[in-house]
């Protein structure tokens, strides 16, 4: 394979446009570019998570494989009419989510993002994944987007939620839960004001 990026600074985007994989140019704020950017941001967030180490058997390799899928999904978005994510990849995510969820107790309250550095990073990735899914759905209202790609992002956010729970429990034996009825914190910062 030849060099794909022989020159990084091209100045071709100085007019507010960017090139798609099919050679066409679009403005940088189009729905397609927003979707591509959100998928790229999600991949970066997973890179941060993986780089910090994921102390759950098999999870690190799965996340690395998901990063490859997200690169494929970005390619699918960059070349309109291309399909690189298929139903088999969606089914694979479902299987992973079920496997990692099997040992978790049922939830009775909402989970707060946190529970250790890895769990918190996983929650950040989950939130970005939800945004990427919203951007892709917005794009699908006006242009063709593969249904498998949309389903993939939905299942991935489910998996990341499950993994965040597993990681929090591995870190501290539990996970931070939203407390419906909690007491007031009196003057937490010494300012003379109470939290409502």
Beta strands, then each sheet from edge to edge (+ up, - down):
strand 1: 17-19
strand 2: 25-27
sheet 1: 1+ 2-
end
